[in-house]
Amino acid sequence: MRVAIVDDHAIVREGIQLLLAGDESIETVGEASDGAALLDLLKETNVDVVLLDLRMEGMGGLEVLEHLDRMEAPPATIVLTMHDDPSYLRRAIELGASGFVLKRSGRAELVKALNAVASGGAYVDPHLAHALVDLAISESDVGQMDLDEDSIRLLRLLASGIGNRAISETTGWSESNLRTRIRSLYASLGVNRRAEAVAAALRLRLID
């Protein structure tokens, strides 16, 4: 897995590199101090996952996500943040961020998030769950939902962080059938992104 780190504090970038250095499956292929530097990096380097600070001097994280959202095949993005401001998180979800991790989280949390989004899944730091849950689904919505057993199973699998291929192998559903099921589930939940579905699973107490 090829990872790029974007943060306007050098000590943060260096600290993340040290955290990831012991994992042979992860290669840090570049770092950038702002969004513009990342976009230049992506022109020259193949990156699987971007670890992205939201608030930076120069081009910030949300603007980066706007650029990535327009790319044909963008890298997956994990938002690294010290805050749980709902307005920032809402916009990051809308622009396709796949993961959300607090900067105070440890190595195990970060590696778990990287593995999840690299395989096509989503990851939400448990400490950010309350903010993302409130964005995705309200308490009143929960009482009105009528999800069948297959939908609940699918929601749990989506929230586990595994990709579509692994879900297809686990369930025996074809990939085309799985995509249809996911679209139907999203419609039932009133969400559009996998990270929102993870938040919905938290609200429904289907995962911890």
Backbone hydrogen bonds, N-H to C=O, Kabsch-Sander energy under -0.5 kcal/mol:
donor,donor_aa,acceptor,acceptor_aa,energy
3,V,1,M,-0.6
3,V,27,E,-3.1
4,A,49,V,-2.2
5,I,30,G,-1.9
6,V,51,L,-2.9
7,D,5,I,-0.5
7,D,32,A,-2.1
10,A,8,D,-0.6
12,V,9,H,-0.6
13,R,9,H,-1.9
14,E,10,A,-2.8
15,G,11,I,-1.9
16,I,12,V,-2.4
17,Q,13,R,-2.2
18,L,14,E,-2.0
19,L,15,G,-2.0
20,L,16,I,-2.0
21,A,17,Q,-1.1
23,D,20,L,-1.8
24,E,22,G,-0.7
26,I,23,D,-1.6
27,E,1,M,-3.1
29,V,3,V,-2.4
29,V,27,E,-0.8
30,G,3,V,-0.9
32,A,5,I,-2.6
35,G,59,M,-2.4
38,L,34,D,-1.6
39,L,35,G,-2.4
40,D,36,A,-1.9
41,L,37,A,-2.1
42,L,38,L,-2.6
43,K,39,L,-0.9
43,K,40,D,-0.6
44,E,40,D,-0.6
44,E,41,L,-1.3
45,T,41,L,-1.9
47,V,45,T,-0.6
48,D,2,R,-2.4
49,V,2,R,-2.1
50,V,76,A,-2.8
51,L,4,A,-3.1
51,L,49,V,-0.5
52,L,50,V,-0.7
52,L,78,I,-3.1
53,D,6,V,-2.0
54,L,80,L,-1.0
56,M,54,L,-0.7
60,G,58,G,-0.6
61,G,54,L,-2.6
62,L,54,L,-0.6
64,V,60,G,-1.9
65,L,61,G,-2.4
66,E,62,L,-1.8
67,H,63,E,-1.8
68,L,64,V,-2.7
69,D,65,L,-2.5
70,R,66,E,-0.7
70,R,67,H,-0.9
71,M,68,L,-1.4
76,A,48,D,-2.3
78,I,50,V,-3.0
79,V,77,T,-0.5
79,V,99,G,-3.0
80,L,52,L,-3.1
81,T,79,V,-0.5
81,T,101,V,-1.8
88,Y,85,D,-0.5
89,L,85,D,-2.2
90,R,86,P,-2.9
91,R,87,S,-1.8
92,A,88,Y,-2.2
93,I,89,L,-2.2
94,E,90,R,-2.3
95,L,91,R,-1.7
96,G,93,I,-1.8
97,A,92,A,-2.5
98,S,77,T,-2.2
99,G,77,T,-1.6
100,F,123,Y,-1.9
101,V,79,V,-2.8
103,K,81,T,-2.1
105,S,102,L,-1.8
110,L,106,G,-1.9
111,V,107,R,-2.8
112,K,108,A,-2.1
113,A,109,E,-2.1
114,L,110,L,-2.4
115,N,111,V,-2.6
116,A,112,K,-1.9
117,V,113,A,-2.4
118,A,114,L,-2.2
119,S,115,N,-1.1
120,G,117,V,-1.4
121,G,116,A,-2.5
122,A,158,L,-0.6
123,Y,98,S,-2.0
125,D,100,F,-2.7
128,L,125,D,-2.3
129,A,125,D,-0.6
129,A,126,P,-0.8
131,A,128,L,-0.5
132,L,128,L,-2.0
133,V,129,A,-3.1
134,D,130,H,-1.7
135,L,131,A,-1.0
136,A,132,L,-1.9
137,I,133,V,-2.4
142,V,138,S,-1.5
143,G,139,E,-1.2
144,Q,140,S,-0.7
144,Q,141,D,-1.0
145,M,141,D,-0.6
145,M,142,V,-1.4
152,I,148,D,-2.3
153,R,149,E,-2.5
154,L,150,D,-2.6
155,L,151,S,-2.5
156,R,152,I,-2.3
157,L,153,R,-2.1
158,L,154,L,-2.7
159,A,155,L,-2.2
160,S,156,R,-1.2
161,G,157,L,-0.5
161,G,158,L,-1.1
162,I,157,L,-0.9
167,I,163,G,-2.1
168,S,164,N,-2.8
169,E,165,R,-2.3
170,T,166,A,-2.2
171,T,167,I,-2.5
172,G,168,S,-2.3
178,L,174,S,-2.7
179,R,175,E,-2.3
180,T,176,S,-1.8
181,R,177,N,-2.3
182,I,178,L,-2.7
183,R,179,R,-2.3
184,S,180,T,-2.2
185,L,181,R,-2.5
186,Y,182,I,-2.9
187,A,183,R,-2.2
188,S,184,S,-2.1
189,L,185,L,-2.2
190,G,186,Y,-1.7
191,V,186,Y,-2.1
197,A,193,R,-1.6
198,V,194,R,-2.3
199,A,195,A,-2.0
200,A,196,E,-2.2
201,A,197,A,-2.3
202,L,198,V,-1.8
203,R,199,A,-2.4
204,L,200,A,-2.5
205,R,202,L,-1.2
206,L,201,A,-2.8
207,I,201,A,-0.8
